[in-house]
Each structure stands twice: as structure tokens, then as C-alpha cells.
């Protein structure tokens, strides 16, 4: 297995937050853990992202299934 560089930078923005929420972004640098179960993690991530960005929209939820 190829060694990967575990350094990571994550940026979180308020672009999907309600306008009444504080606006801006935050950045954090750290290390990451690479998972071998890519498909399981991918399905979990896209399902959660779809629900956050398009709550109740079945079209987006079907896309990630």
C-alpha cells in the first residue's frame, strides 16, 4: 500500500447556513486518517451533505443511494 501524506487543511464556510446565522469561514490544519472502506464512507458523507444542502428533496437523496 502506498504511504499517503496525512497533513490536511479543512475550510468550513457559512454558505449553506441560514442568513440569520453568523457569516464567515473557519480553517483548521491537522492530520487525517485514510479509511479503506471508501464506499461506506462515501455513501455516509454524500447522504449527510445532501440532507444538509437540500433538506427533504427526494431528488438529491435518490442521487446518493
PQR file of N, CA, C, O and H, with PARSE charges and radii, in Angstrom:
ATOM      1  N   UNK A   1       0.848  -1.184   0.000 -0.4000 1.5000
ATOM      2  CA  UNK A   1       0.000   0.000   0.000 -0.0000 2.0000
ATOM      3  C   UNK A   1       0.891   1.244   0.000  0.5500 1.7000
ATOM      4  O   UNK A   1       1.903   1.293   0.700 -0.5500 1.4000
ATOM      5  N   UNK A   2       0.514   2.225  -0.775 -0.4000 1.5000
ATOM      6  CA  UNK A   2       1.256   3.471  -0.872 -0.0000 2.0000
ATOM      7  C   UNK A   2       1.050   4.309   0.383  0.5500 1.7000
ATOM      8  O   UNK A   2      -0.069   4.441   0.878 -0.5500 1.4000
ATOM      9  H   UNK A   2      -0.307   2.186  -1.344  0.4000 1.0000
ATOM     10  N   UNK A   3       2.140   4.874   0.891 -0.4000 1.5000
ATOM     11  CA  UNK A   3       2.026   5.785   2.033 -0.0000 2.0000
ATOM     12  C   UNK A   3       1.443   7.106   1.547  0.5500 1.7000
ATOM     13  O   UNK A   3       1.799   7.597   0.476 -0.5500 1.4000
ATOM     14  H   UNK A   3       3.049   4.768   0.489  0.4000 1.0000
ATOM     15  N   UNK A   4       0.566   7.662   2.326 -0.4000 1.5000
ATOM     16  CA  UNK A   4      -0.032   8.946   1.976 -0.0000 2.0000
ATOM     17  C   UNK A   4       0.370   9.989   2.997  0.5500 1.7000
ATOM     18  O   UNK A   4       0.618   9.674   4.161 -0.5500 1.4000
ATOM     19  H   UNK A   4       0.277   7.263   3.196  0.4000 1.0000
ATOM     20  N   UNK A   5       0.430  11.215   2.557 -0.4000 1.5000
ATOM     21  CA  UNK A   5       0.747  12.336   3.433 -0.0000 2.0000
ATOM     22  C   UNK A   5      -0.495  12.660   4.265  0.5500 1.7000
ATOM     23  O   UNK A   5      -1.517  13.039   3.694 -0.5500 1.4000
ATOM     24  H   UNK A   5       0.229  11.470   1.612  0.4000 1.0000
ATOM     25  N   UNK A   6      -0.442  12.525   5.592 -0.4000 1.5000
ATOM     26  CA  UNK A   6      -1.644  12.715   6.408 -0.0000 2.0000
ATOM     27  C   UNK A   6      -1.975  14.174   6.735  0.5500 1.7000
ATOM     28  O   UNK A   6      -2.943  14.435   7.450 -0.5500 1.4000
ATOM     29  H   UNK A   6       0.389  12.217   6.056  0.4000 1.0000
ATOM     30  N   UNK A   7      -1.192  15.123   6.228 -0.4000 1.5000
ATOM     31  CA  UNK A   7      -1.484  16.534   6.527 -0.0000 2.0000
ATOM     32  C   UNK A   7      -2.729  16.983   5.766  0.5500 1.7000
ATOM     33  O   UNK A   7      -2.944  16.598   4.617 -0.5500 1.4000
ATOM     34  H   UNK A   7      -0.406  14.911   5.647  0.4000 1.0000
ATOM     35  N   UNK A   8      -3.539  17.802   6.426 -0.4000 1.5000
ATOM     36  CA  UNK A   8      -4.785  18.242   5.811 -0.0000 2.0000
ATOM     37  C   UNK A   8      -5.129  19.653   6.285  0.5500 1.7000
ATOM     38  O   UNK A   8      -4.760  20.070   7.383 -0.5500 1.4000
ATOM     39  H   UNK A   8      -3.364  18.115   7.359  0.4000 1.0000
ATOM     40  N   UNK A   9      -5.841  20.366   5.430 -0.4000 1.5000
ATOM     41  CA  UNK A   9      -6.392  21.668   5.782 -0.0000 2.0000
ATOM     42  C   UNK A   9      -7.875  21.619   5.429  0.5500 1.7000
ATOM     43  O   UNK A   9      -8.233  21.291   4.298 -0.5500 1.4000
ATOM     44  H   UNK A   9      -6.141  20.027   4.538  0.4000 1.0000
ATOM     45  N   UNK A  10      -8.736  21.941   6.385 -0.4000 1.5000
ATOM     46  CA  UNK A  10     -10.184  21.889   6.177 -0.0000 2.0000
ATOM     47  C   UNK A  10     -10.751  23.297   6.326  0.5500 1.7000
ATOM     48  O   UNK A  10     -10.474  23.992   7.304 -0.5500 1.4000
ATOM     49  H   UNK A  10      -8.446  22.208   7.304  0.4000 1.0000
ATOM     50  N   UNK A  11     -11.541  23.701   5.350 -0.4000 1.5000
ATOM     51  CA  UNK A  11     -12.187  25.012   5.388 -0.0000 2.0000
ATOM     52  C   UNK A  11     -13.691  24.791   5.485  0.5500 1.7000
ATOM     53  O   UNK A  11     -14.274  24.056   4.687 -0.5500 1.4000
ATOM     54  H   UNK A  11     -11.767  23.137   4.556  0.4000 1.0000
ATOM     55  N   UNK A  12     -14.303  25.427   6.458 -0.4000 1.5000
ATOM     56  CA  UNK A  12     -15.754  25.348   6.647 -0.0000 2.0000
ATOM     57  C   UNK A  12     -16.313  26.746   6.437  0.5500 1.7000
ATOM     58  O   UNK A  12     -15.891  27.699   7.093 -0.5500 1.4000
ATOM     59  H   UNK A  12     -13.830  26.024   7.106  0.4000 1.0000
ATOM     60  N   UNK A  13     -17.268  26.862   5.514 -0.4000 1.5000
ATOM     61  CA  UNK A  13     -17.863  28.177   5.257 -0.0000 2.0000
ATOM     62  C   UNK A  13     -19.325  28.181   5.681  0.5500 1.7000
ATOM     63  O   UNK A  13     -19.916  27.136   5.955 -0.5500 1.4000
ATOM     64  H   UNK A  13     -17.610  26.089   4.981  0.4000 1.0000
ATOM     65  N   UNK A  14     -19.880  29.353   5.726 -0.4000 1.5000
ATOM     66  CA  UNK A  14     -21.279  29.513   6.124 -0.0000 2.0000
ATOM     67  C   UNK A  14     -22.209  29.576   4.909  0.5500 1.7000
ATOM     68  O   UNK A  14     -23.350  30.019   5.033 -0.5500 1.4000
ATOM     69  H   UNK A  14     -19.400  30.202   5.503  0.4000 1.0000
ATOM     70  N   UNK A  15     -21.744  29.144   3.754 -0.4000 1.5000
ATOM     71  CA  UNK A  15     -22.540  29.315   2.531 -0.0000 2.0000
ATOM     72  C   UNK A  15     -23.879  28.592   2.575  0.5500 1.7000
ATOM     73  O   UNK A  15     -24.827  29.036   1.927 -0.5500 1.4000
ATOM     74  H   UNK A  15     -20.817  28.784   3.653  0.4000 1.0000
ATOM     75  N   UNK A  16     -23.991  27.491   3.317 -0.4000 1.5000
ATOM     76  CA  UNK A  16     -25.275  26.781   3.381 -0.0000 2.0000
ATOM     77  C   UNK A  16     -26.057  27.101   4.651  0.5500 1.7000
ATOM     78  O   UNK A  16     -27.132  26.543   4.874 -0.5500 1.4000
ATOM     79  H   UNK A  16     -23.221  27.130   3.843  0.4000 1.0000
ATOM     80  N   UNK A  17     -25.533  27.980   5.470 -0.4000 1.5000
ATOM     81  CA  UNK A  17     -26.210  28.338   6.724 -0.0000 2.0000
ATOM     82  C   UNK A  17     -27.304  29.369   6.453  0.5500 1.7000
ATOM     83  O   UNK A  17     -27.215  30.140   5.497 -0.5500 1.4000
ATOM     84  H   UNK A  17     -24.660  28.433   5.289  0.4000 1.0000
ATOM     85  N   UNK A  18     -28.327  29.378   7.289 -0.4000 1.5000
ATOM     86  CA  UNK A  18     -29.362  30.411   7.135 -0.0000 2.0000
ATOM     87  C   UNK A  18     -28.747  31.809   7.230  0.5500 1.7000
ATOM     88  O   UNK A  18     -27.746  32.007   7.920 -0.5500 1.4000
ATOM     89  H   UNK A  18     -28.399  28.752   8.065  0.4000 1.0000
ATOM     90  N   UNK A  19     -29.341  32.759   6.546 -0.4000 1.5000
ATOM     91  CA  UNK A  19     -28.809  34.129   6.540 -0.0000 2.0000
ATOM     92  C   UNK A  19     -28.788  34.745   7.936  0.5500 1.7000
ATOM     93  O   UNK A  19     -28.024  35.675   8.191 -0.5500 1.4000
ATOM     94  H   UNK A  19     -30.154  32.599   5.986  0.4000 1.0000
ATOM     95  N   UNK A  20     -29.625  34.231   8.842 -0.4000 1.5000
ATOM     96  CA  UNK A  20     -29.651  34.761  10.206 -0.0000 2.0000
ATOM     97  C   UNK A  20     -28.474  34.262  11.044  0.5500 1.7000
ATOM     98  O   UNK A  20     -28.239  34.759  12.146 -0.5500 1.4000
ATOM     99  H   UNK A  20     -30.246  33.475   8.634  0.4000 1.0000
ATOM    100  N   UNK A  21     -27.733  33.279  10.520 -0.4000 1.5000
ATOM    101  CA  UNK A  21     -26.567  32.738  11.233 -0.0000 2.0000
ATOM    102  C   UNK A  21     -25.356  33.639  11.031  0.5500 1.7000
ATOM    103  O   UNK A  21     -25.313  34.414  10.075 -0.5500 1.4000
ATOM    104  H   UNK A  21     -27.924  32.876   9.625  0.4000 1.0000
ATOM    105  N   UNK A  22     -24.378  33.544  11.916 -0.4000 1.5000
ATOM    106  CA  UNK A  22     -23.133  34.289  11.695 -0.0000 2.0000
ATOM    107  C   UNK A  22     -22.508  33.869  10.364  0.5500 1.7000
ATOM    108  O   UNK A  22     -22.493  32.684  10.031 -0.5500 1.4000
ATOM    109  H   UNK A  22     -24.413  32.914  12.692  0.4000 1.0000
ATOM    110  N   UNK A  23     -22.006  34.818   9.619 -0.4000 1.5000
ATOM    111  CA  UNK A  23     -21.405  34.541   8.316 -0.0000 2.0000
ATOM    112  C   UNK A  23     -19.885  34.532   8.434  0.5500 1.7000
ATOM    113  O   UNK A  23     -19.318  35.201   9.298 -0.5500 1.4000
ATOM    114  H   UNK A  23     -22.018  35.781   9.889  0.4000 1.0000
ATOM    115  N   UNK A  24     -19.233  33.776   7.566 -0.4000 1.5000
ATOM    116  CA  UNK A  24     -17.779  33.725   7.559 -0.0000 2.0000
ATOM    117  C   UNK A  24     -17.292  32.318   7.283  0.5500 1.7000
ATOM    118  O   UNK A  24     -18.018  31.492   6.729 -0.5500 1.4000
ATOM    119  H   UNK A  24     -19.693  33.233   6.864  0.4000 1.0000
ATOM    120  N   UNK A  25     -16.060  32.055   7.673 -0.4000 1.5000
ATOM    121  CA  UNK A  25     -15.478  30.733   7.482 -0.0000 2.0000
ATOM    122  C   UNK A  25     -14.435  30.474   8.547  0.5500 1.7000
ATOM    123  O   UNK A  25     -13.949  31.392   9.209 -0.5500 1.4000
ATOM    124  H   UNK A  25     -15.470  32.726   8.123  0.4000 1.0000
ATOM    125  N   UNK A  26     -14.104  29.201   8.697 -0.4000 1.5000
ATOM    126  CA  UNK A  26     -13.063  28.788   9.640 -0.0000 2.0000
ATOM    127  C   UNK A  26     -12.161  27.792   8.931  0.5500 1.7000
ATOM    128  O   UNK A  26     -12.632  26.993   8.121 -0.5500 1.4000
ATOM    129  H   UNK A  26     -14.499  28.456   8.159  0.4000 1.0000
ATOM    130  N   UNK A  27     -10.885  27.832   9.224 -0.4000 1.5000
ATOM    131  CA  UNK A  27      -9.910  26.913   8.647 -0.0000 2.0000
ATOM    132  C   UNK A  27      -9.149  26.242   9.774  0.5500 1.7000
ATOM    133  O   UNK A  27      -8.775  26.884  10.755 -0.5500 1.4000
ATOM    134  H   UNK A  27     -10.502  28.480   9.882  0.4000 1.0000
ATOM    135  N   UNK A  28      -8.920  24.935   9.625 -0.4000 1.5000
ATOM    136  CA  UNK A  28      -8.127  24.197  10.605 -0.0000 2.0000
ATOM    137  C   UNK A  28      -7.143  23.310   9.854  0.5500 1.7000
ATOM    138  O   UNK A  28      -7.470  22.733   8.817 -0.5500 1.4000
ATOM    139  H   UNK A  28      -9.224  24.413   8.828  0.4000 1.0000
ATOM    140  N   UNK A  29      -5.947  23.213  10.390 -0.4000 1.5000
ATOM    141  CA  UNK A  29      -4.926  22.338   9.815 -0.0000 2.0000
ATOM    142  C   UNK A  29      -4.659  21.219  10.803  0.5500 1.7000
ATOM    143  O   UNK A  29      -4.660  21.440  12.014 -0.5500 1.4000
ATOM    144  H   UNK A  29      -5.682  23.682  11.232  0.4000 1.0000
ATOM    145  N   UNK A  30      -4.432  20.023  10.294 -0.4000 1.5000
ATOM    146  CA  UNK A  30      -4.180  18.884  11.171 -0.0000 2.0000
ATOM    147  C   UNK A  30      -3.747  17.671  10.376  0.5500 1.7000
ATOM    148  O   UNK A  30      -3.162  17.790   9.300 -0.5500 1.4000
ATOM    149  H   UNK A  30      -4.432  19.843   9.310  0.4000 1.0000
ATOM    150  N   UNK A  31      -4.042  16.504  10.920 -0.4000 1.5000
ATOM    151  CA  UNK A  31      -3.736  15.251  10.233 -0.0000 2.0000
ATOM    152  C   UNK A  31      -5.030  14.489  10.001  0.5500 1.7000
ATOM    153  O   UNK A  31      -6.016  14.677  10.715 -0.5500 1.4000
ATOM    154  H   UNK A  31      -4.517  16.407  11.794  0.4000 1.0000
ATOM    155  N   UNK A  32      -5.012  13.640   9.006 -0.4000 1.5000
ATOM    156  CA  UNK A  32      -6.201  12.906   8.598 -0.0000 2.0000
ATOM    157  C   UNK A  32      -5.918  11.411   8.642  0.5500 1.7000
ATOM    158  O   UNK A  32      -4.770  10.977   8.545 -0.5500 1.4000
ATOM    159  H   UNK A  32      -4.212  13.488   8.426  0.4000 1.0000
ATOM    160  N   UNK A  33      -6.966  10.646   8.788 -0.4000 1.5000
ATOM    161  CA  UNK A  33      -6.861   9.185   8.746 -0.0000 2.0000
ATOM    162  C   UNK A  33      -7.553   8.718   7.472  0.5500 1.7000
ATOM    163  O   UNK A  33      -8.719   9.039   7.244 -0.5500 1.4000
ATOM    164  H   UNK A  33      -7.899  10.999   8.867  0.4000 1.0000
ATOM    165  N   UNK A  34      -6.848   7.969   6.652 -0.4000 1.5000
ATOM    166  CA  UNK A  34      -7.412   7.439   5.420 -0.0000 2.0000
ATOM    167  C   UNK A  34      -8.095   6.117   5.721  0.5500 1.7000
ATOM    168  O   UNK A  34      -7.504   5.232   6.341 -0.5500 1.4000
ATOM    169  H   UNK A  34      -5.900   7.708   6.837  0.4000 1.0000
ATOM    170  N   UNK A  35      -9.351   5.980   5.279 -0.4000 1.5000
ATOM    171  CA  UNK A  35     -10.121   4.763   5.512 -0.0000 2.0000
ATOM    172  C   UNK A  35     -10.034   3.848   4.294  0.5500 1.7000
ATOM    173  O   UNK A  35      -9.964   4.314   3.157 -0.5500 1.4000
ATOM    174  H   UNK A  35      -9.831   6.698   4.776  0.4000 1.0000
ATOM    175  N   UNK A  36     -10.039   2.558   4.545 -0.4000 1.5000
ATOM    176  CA  UNK A  36     -10.024   1.586   3.457 -0.0000 2.0000
ATOM    177  C   UNK A  36     -11.423   1.282   2.928  0.5500 1.7000
ATOM    178  O   UNK A  36     -11.563   0.788   1.809 -0.5500 1.4000
ATOM    179  H   UNK A  36     -10.096   2.180   5.469  0.4000 1.0000
ATOM    180  N   UNK A  37     -12.452   1.568   3.710 -0.4000 1.5000
ATOM    181  CA  UNK A  37     -13.829   1.285   3.304 -0.0000 2.0000
ATOM    182  C   UNK A  37     -14.428   2.491   2.577  0.5500 1.7000
ATOM    183  O   UNK A  37     -15.420   3.068   3.022 -0.5500 1.4000
ATOM    184  H   UNK A  37     -12.338   1.969   4.619  0.4000 1.0000
ATOM    185  N   UNK A  38     -13.817   2.857   1.464 -0.4000 1.5000
ATOM    186  CA  UNK A  38     -14.180   4.078   0.734 -0.0000 2.0000
ATOM    187  C   UNK A  38     -15.663   4.184   0.424  0.5500 1.7000
ATOM    188  O   UNK A  38     -16.253   5.247   0.617 -0.5500 1.4000
ATOM    189  H   UNK A  38     -13.011   2.388   1.102  0.4000 1.0000
ATOM    190  N   UNK A  39     -16.277   3.111  -0.050 -0.4000 1.5000
ATOM    191  CA  UNK A  39     -17.679   3.182  -0.463 -0.0000 2.0000
ATOM    192  C   UNK A  39     -18.602   3.469   0.712  0.5500 1.7000
ATOM    193  O   UNK A  39     -19.551   4.241   0.572 -0.5500 1.4000
ATOM    194  H   UNK A  39     -15.797   2.248  -0.206  0.4000 1.0000
ATOM    195  N   UNK A  40     -18.345   2.867   1.862 -0.4000 1.5000
ATOM    196  CA  UNK A  40     -19.169   3.105   3.052 -0.0000 2.0000
ATOM    197  C   UNK A  40     -19.054   4.561   3.488  0.5500 1.7000
ATOM    198  O   UNK A  40     -20.064   5.210   3.762 -0.5500 1.4000
ATOM    199  H   UNK A  40     -17.574   2.240   1.976  0.4000 1.0000
ATOM    200  N   UNK A  41     -17.842   5.069   3.552 -0.4000 1.5000
ATOM    201  CA  UNK A  41     -17.617   6.461   3.964 -0.0000 2.0000
ATOM    202  C   UNK A  41     -18.229   7.420   2.948  0.5500 1.7000
ATOM    203  O   UNK A  41     -18.848   8.413   3.329 -0.5500 1.4000
ATOM    204  H   UNK A  41     -17.022   4.542   3.329  0.4000 1.0000
ATOM    205  N   UNK A  42     -18.064   7.136   1.676 -0.4000 1.5000
ATOM    206  CA  UNK A  42     -18.609   7.994   0.618 -0.0000 2.0000
ATOM    207  C   UNK A  42     -20.136   8.069   0.709  0.5500 1.7000
ATOM    208  O   UNK A  42     -20.707   9.156   0.629 -0.5500 1.4000
ATOM    209  H   UNK A  42     -17.561   6.329   1.366  0.4000 1.0000
ATOM    210  N   UNK A  43     -20.789   6.934   0.873 -0.4000 1.5000
ATOM    211  CA  UNK A  43     -22.252   6.923   0.986 -0.0000 2.0000
ATOM    212  C   UNK A  43     -22.723   7.721   2.195  0.5500 1.7000
ATOM    213  O   UNK A  43     -23.690   8.477   2.105 -0.5500 1.4000
ATOM    214  H   UNK A  43     -20.325   6.050   0.938  0.4000 1.0000
ATOM    215  N   UNK A  44     -22.043   7.556   3.323 -0.4000 1.5000
ATOM    216  CA  UNK A  44     -22.405   8.295   4.538 -0.0000 2.0000
ATOM    217  C   UNK A  44     -22.244   9.802   4.296  0.5500 1.7000
ATOM    218  O   UNK A  44     -23.139  10.588   4.605 -0.5500 1.4000
ATOM    219  H   UNK A  44     -21.257   6.942   3.397  0.4000 1.0000
ATOM    220  N   UNK A  45     -21.103  10.186   3.745 -0.4000 1.5000
ATOM    221  CA  UNK A  45     -20.807  11.607   3.538 -0.0000 2.0000
ATOM    222  C   UNK A  45     -21.822  12.262   2.600  0.5500 1.7000
ATOM    223  O   UNK A  45     -22.391  13.300   2.938 -0.5500 1.4000
ATOM    224  H   UNK A  45     -20.376   9.547   3.494  0.4000 1.0000
ATOM    225  N   UNK A  46     -22.053  11.670   1.433 -0.4000 1.5000
ATOM    226  CA  UNK A  46     -22.956  12.287   0.465 -0.0000 2.0000
ATOM    227  C   UNK A  46     -24.397  12.307   0.951  0.5500 1.7000
ATOM    228  O   UNK A  46     -25.139  13.237   0.634 -0.5500 1.4000
ATOM    229  H   UNK A  46     -21.591  10.827   1.159  0.4000 1.0000
ATOM    230  N   UNK A  47     -24.807  11.301   1.712 -0.4000 1.5000
ATOM    231  CA  UNK A  47     -26.157  11.290   2.270 -0.0000 2.0000
ATOM    232  C   UNK A  47     -26.335  12.456   3.251  0.5500 1.7000
ATOM    233  O   UNK A  47     -27.340  13.165   3.202 -0.5500 1.4000
ATOM    234  H   UNK A  47     -24.205  10.545   1.970  0.4000 1.0000
ATOM    235  N   UNK A  48     -25.355  12.648   4.140 -0.4000 1.5000
ATOM    236  CA  UNK A  48     -25.424  13.739   5.112 -0.0000 2.0000
ATOM    237  C   UNK A  48     -25.358  15.107   4.416  0.5500 1.7000
ATOM    238  O   UNK A  48     -26.094  16.024   4.781 -0.5500 1.4000
ATOM    239  H   UNK A  48     -24.538  12.072   4.180  0.4000 1.0000
ATOM    240  N   UNK A  49     -24.488  15.243   3.425 -0.4000 1.5000
ATOM    241  CA  UNK A  49     -24.361  16.508   2.696 -0.0000 2.0000
ATOM    242  C   UNK A  49     -25.648  16.842   1.946  0.5500 1.7000
ATOM    243  O   UNK A  49     -26.088  17.992   1.948 -0.5500 1.4000
ATOM    244  H   UNK A  49     -23.890  14.498   3.128  0.4000 1.0000
ATOM    245  N   UNK A  50     -26.249  15.847   1.308 -0.4000 1.5000
ATOM    246  CA  UNK A  50     -27.492  16.054   0.576 -0.0000 2.0000
ATOM    247  C   UNK A  50     -28.607  16.521   1.498  0.5500 1.7000
ATOM    248  O   UNK A  50     -29.352  17.440   1.157 -0.5500 1.4000
ATOM    249  H   UNK A  50     -25.892  14.913   1.306  0.4000 1.0000
ATOM    250  N   UNK A  51     -28.727  15.901   2.652 -0.4000 1.5000
ATOM    251  CA  UNK A  51     -29.777  16.286   3.595 -0.0000 2.0000
ATOM    252  C   UNK A  51     -29.548  17.706   4.122  0.5500 1.7000
ATOM    253  O   UNK A  51     -30.506  18.447   4.339 -0.5500 1.4000
ATOM    254  H   UNK A  51     -28.122  15.155   2.930  0.4000 1.0000
ATOM    255  N   UNK A  52     -28.296  18.083   4.325 -0.4000 1.5000
ATOM    256  CA  UNK A  52     -27.985  19.425   4.823 -0.0000 2.0000
ATOM    257  C   UNK A  52     -28.263  20.499   3.763  0.5500 1.7000
ATOM    258  O   UNK A  52     -28.878  21.526   4.050 -0.5500 1.4000
ATOM    259  H   UNK A  52     -27.517  17.480   4.148  0.4000 1.0000
ATOM    260  N   UNK A  53     -27.805  20.245   2.550 -0.4000 1.5000
ATOM    261  CA  UNK A  53     -27.919  21.250   1.497 -0.0000 2.0000
ATOM    262  C   UNK A  53     -29.323  21.322   0.889  0.5500 1.7000
ATOM    263  O   UNK A  53     -29.752  22.390   0.452 -0.5500 1.4000
ATOM    264  H   UNK A  53     -27.306  19.411   2.317  0.4000 1.0000
ATOM    265  N   UNK A  54     -30.047  20.186   0.858 -0.4000 1.5000
ATOM    266  CA  UNK A  54     -31.372  20.121   0.227 -0.0000 2.0000
ATOM    267  C   UNK A  54     -32.320  19.313   1.107  0.5500 1.7000
ATOM    268  O   UNK A  54     -32.747  18.229   0.709 -0.5500 1.4000
ATOM    269  H   UNK A  54     -29.699  19.319   1.213  0.4000 1.0000
ATOM    270  N   UNK A  55     -32.660  19.816   2.295 -0.4000 1.5000
ATOM    271  CA  UNK A  55     -33.498  19.042   3.216 -0.0000 2.0000
ATOM    272  C   UNK A  55     -34.852  18.681   2.603  0.5500 1.7000
ATOM    273  O   UNK A  55     -35.565  19.533   2.072 -0.5500 1.4000
ATOM    274  H   UNK A  55     -32.314  20.697   2.618  0.4000 1.0000
ATOM    275  N   UNK A  56     -35.180  17.402   2.692 -0.4000 1.5000
ATOM    276  CA  UNK A  56     -36.473  16.926   2.214 -0.0000 2.0000
ATOM    277  C   UNK A  56     -36.585  16.757   0.714  0.5500 1.7000
ATOM    278  O   UNK A  56     -37.628  16.307   0.239 -0.5500 1.4000
ATOM    279  H   UNK A  56     -34.601  16.710   3.122  0.4000 1.0000
ATOM    280  N   UNK A  57     -35.560  17.098  -0.058 -0.4000 1.5000
ATOM    281  CA  UNK A  57     -35.607  16.982  -1.517 -0.0000 2.0000
ATOM    282  C   UNK A  57     -35.240  15.556  -1.915  0.5500 1.7000
ATOM    283  O   UNK A  57     -34.077  15.161  -1.823 -0.5500 1.4000
ATOM    284  H   UNK A  57     -34.713  17.464   0.328  0.4000 1.0000
ATOM    285  N   UNK A  58     -36.221  14.792  -2.351 -0.4000 1.5000
ATOM    286  CA  UNK A  58     -36.018  13.370  -2.673 -0.0000 2.0000
ATOM    287  C   UNK A  58     -35.100  13.175  -3.881  0.5500 1.7000
ATOM    288  O   UNK A  58     -34.426  12.149  -3.972 -0.5500 1.4000
ATOM    289  H   UNK A  58     -37.165  15.113  -2.425  0.4000 1.0000
ATOM    290  N   UNK A  59     -35.058  14.132  -4.807 -0.4000 1.5000
ATOM    291  CA  UNK A  59     -34.194  14.005  -5.980 -0.0000 2.0000
ATOM    292  C   UNK A  59     -32.735  13.899  -5.564  0.5500 1.7000
ATOM    293  O   UNK A  59     -32.008  13.035  -6.054 -0.5500 1.4000
ATOM    294  H   UNK A  59     -35.606  14.965  -4.734  0.4000 1.0000
ATOM    295  N   UNK A  60     -32.306  14.771  -4.665 -0.4000 1.5000
ATOM    296  CA  UNK A  60     -30.920  14.742  -4.217 -0.0000 2.0000
ATOM    297  C   UNK A  60     -30.651  13.521  -3.348  0.5500 1.7000
ATOM    298  O   UNK A  60     -29.566  12.944  -3.412 -0.5500 1.4000
ATOM    299  H   UNK A  60     -32.897  15.473  -4.267  0.4000 1.0000
ATOM    300  N   UNK A  61     -31.623  13.124  -2.541 -0.4000 1.5000
ATOM    301  CA  UNK A  61     -31.433  11.955  -1.686 -0.0000 2.0000
ATOM    302  C   UNK A  61     -31.334  10.684  -2.521  0.5500 1.7000
ATOM    303  O   UNK A  61     -30.572   9.781  -2.177 -0.5500 1.4000
ATOM    304  H   UNK A  61     -32.504  13.593  -2.489  0.4000 1.0000
ATOM    305  N   UNK A  62     -32.103  10.600  -3.628 -0.4000 1.5000
ATOM    306  CA  UNK A  62     -32.027   9.429  -4.504 -0.0000 2.0000
ATOM    307  C   UNK A  62     -30.680   9.376  -5.215  0.5500 1.7000
ATOM    308  O   UNK A  62     -30.169   8.291  -5.494 -0.5500 1.4000
ATOM    309  H   UNK A  62     -32.722  11.334  -3.907  0.4000 1.0000
ATOM    310  N   UNK A  63     -30.106  10.526  -5.508 -0.4000 1.5000
ATOM    311  CA  UNK A  63     -28.817  10.587  -6.197 -0.0000 2.0000
ATOM    312  C   UNK A  63     -27.723   9.868  -5.421  0.5500 1.7000
ATOM    313  O   UNK A  63     -26.855   9.233  -6.018 -0.5500 1.4000
ATOM    314  H   UNK A  63     -30.521  11.408  -5.281  0.4000 1.0000
ATOM    315  N   UNK A  64     -27.758   9.963  -4.102 -0.4000 1.5000
ATOM    316  CA  UNK A  64     -26.685   9.382  -3.300 -0.0000 2.0000
ATOM    317  C   UNK A  64     -26.933   7.926  -2.939  0.5500 1.7000
ATOM    318  O   UNK A  64     -26.079   7.300  -2.311 -0.5500 1.4000
ATOM    319  H   UNK A  64     -28.463  10.480  -3.617  0.4000 1.0000
ATOM    320  N   UNK A  65     -28.073   7.374  -3.315 -0.4000 1.5000
ATOM    321  CA  UNK A  65     -28.349   5.967  -2.986 -0.0000 2.0000
ATOM    322  C   UNK A  65     -27.840   5.042  -4.049  0.5500 1.7000
ATOM    323  O   UNK A  65     -27.989   3.826  -3.931 -0.5500 1.4000
ATOM    324  H   UNK A  65     -28.767   7.883  -3.824  0.4000 1.0000
TER
END
